[in-house]
Amino acid sequence: MTQPVKPGLSLVAGNTDIPLSDETIPALVARAVAANPGGPAVVYREHGVRWSWAEFADQVDRLASGLLQRGIQPGDRVGIWAPNRPEWLVTQFATARIGAILVNINPAYRQAELEYALNKAGVRMLITAARFKTSDYLGTLQALAPELAQAEPGALRAARLFKLKWIVRMGAEATPGMLNYEALLAEPDAVRLDAITATLSPHDAINIQFTSGTTGNPKGATLTHHNVVNNGRFVAMAMRLGPSDVLCIPVPLYHCFGMVLSVLACVSVGACMVFPGEAFDPLATMEAVSAERCTALHGVPTMFIAQLDHPEFSRFDFSTLRTGIMAGAPARSR
C-alpha cells in the first residue's frame, strides 16, 4: 500500500553570488551613454542607420517627448507592429523612458489576431509599419477601423478597437486618420523626461508580450523592468559580452529573444547592436557578420543551418565571431 504524499513546499535556488539589479531600462541606457557616448551603439544596415550611444539616446528622448506631447502617460499601453526597423528599437526605449507599457505585436498577425491583441492589452497608441512582406498593415487597420477615413489623428473612435486613439505610421506617405512617425518626434524635454524617469520603480510593468496561443487565445504576459533588465544582464554575463563586442541580431524584436536576450544584453554592457535587415535573410546576416566584424551572433537552429548551407558561405570572414546563442532546439552537424 502506497503512503500518501504529504503536502509541502519545494524550493529550488540557484547561485546568488551576483545580486539582482534594481536598474530600470532608462538607467541602463544612461549608464551606457555615460560610459561611451561616442561609441557605436546601433547599426541598421538595410536602413543605412549608424548611431552612437549619444545619438541613440537622443532619438529615444525625441520620441519620448513626442509621446508625452500627445498625452501618453505612465501606464498607458503603446503597441508596436513592425519588423526589425529602427523605429521598433527607439519605441522600446522611449516608452520605458516615460513609464508607458510597450505591447509587442507579432508582425505576422492577421486581422482577427491584431484586433484581439489591441483590445486585450488596451492599446491607446499603435506605432505601425505600412507593410511587411505580403501583409498590408495599413489596409488591415483601415478594415478594422473604417472610422479612420474621417478621424483626426489622436481622435479615433473605432467601434471594434475601443481603447485605440492614435495610429502612428512609419514612412513619408500620408494616411487619413494617422500621424506620421517623423511628425511624432519632438525636441527633447530633458527636464520633464528626467523627472518622470526618476519616479519609475524597477517593479513597474513595462512590457506586454503575447504567448503563441497554441492551446487557446494568446496570453498577454506582463513584464517589469526588473524582469527584463536582469534577464538581459545575465545573458550578457553568460556570453561574456563587453563594450568592445558587436552582436549581430537577425532574430525578431517582437519576441523576447530579440528584445531582451539580444538588445537588453547589449545595452547592459554597452555592446554594439547590428541588425542585418527587417527580417532574417541568410546572405544579409553573413554579410553583416563579416562587414561589421561581429563578435557574437544570435539565431535559432534553422537560421544557422540556412547560413551553413548557403552557396556563398565560404566567401565570408567569420574569424571575429567568438560567441552567440542558438535558441529553441538543439542542433547537430551533418
Steps between C-alpha positions, in 0.01 A plus 500: 500500500647832395534773756319828431724784393520765766442852372800726531702770335763456232774757457775504241760775528787570264823682561436830679856634503406767245211712630206599282503852365239761590581711193218609273533487122569878476773465762658226291510730195632793703786287631596388148493860375708629791762229449549550126286776345679500165536124473299291252160396633263416213550395139202437270665397175181484291402853605845659494479591870810529721453652843742558782370456854442875529317511166288200592405659835404819314268304270342335804444833675355660187239225475437497876437876495266459203304231684458731798382784275231267359374420848666162557548455875673244724299179490346566157535218249692577181499224238772440242415302184801482272797288395856580612506869413680785681163633619439174690817535703440869573141430606617229741714747692285812457200331662719377786640852543156633598357190667261409219446128440626366168271242339680274253283407201616205290581625145325191359166572670193512281190712559329290766823451697582869484152598618523257791845620612420871477181463701636249750792726589298822480738662251454878481761571233623266227825568316497297180691430183309553176551142387722196545550228240146411382327670794331836439500644851328826413232323300436264790461791740268683261283186476487475880438872546323652197446804725862596419387648170322785682707518821758754604825342624462433872120516493417152371174354632488152350216264587725193485814652658354659809820633663700598193524875440828545312644315203851609406623372167859467382600644164450835330159441337192651664210277606161636618459488876864410563803697617836450331780371721731791416226745603484331839862581580553814708780708644620309807370640828775362722371660820153352464632163385747473786230590752275219375785250478593575862154383613526158332532187709686194373185305587274709275339317208679607184427241230223264384597205281246255361549125515450284193149398604537138389239390757268796460521873454843656561566603859646843571801449729575820692867567574674756720829687469632256761404200286652607172802696626625208706428254221710712265777545758543131569491411131780752445697343785448150361625618158780704662391804303681827555508850352735392221261232374282526190188281496323411174123484562296334223234372745167689528469786747135427581617180674688490829801356315558819303365756746657360820766236437651703215423868551494533878803274531691743276374811677591356842870498401512764225555252214411598143179364343504411130174425317552343155147571375131520578467122488744213503691441181803268513705696247432836668589350838832362377579830329430683827717270710790533258475872417429621855760267657238353733623310802167335582200365310149407610256272326291185507622171349330556164678836467842349563426208267388741224832683527713183513317362195517823301703469177691821582591401857870446424564852370431672834742565785360376831830511687380771740210288631565358845156439655126502444169335580322225312156501661193283473639152436824305488673464168768269370732509202435266214 
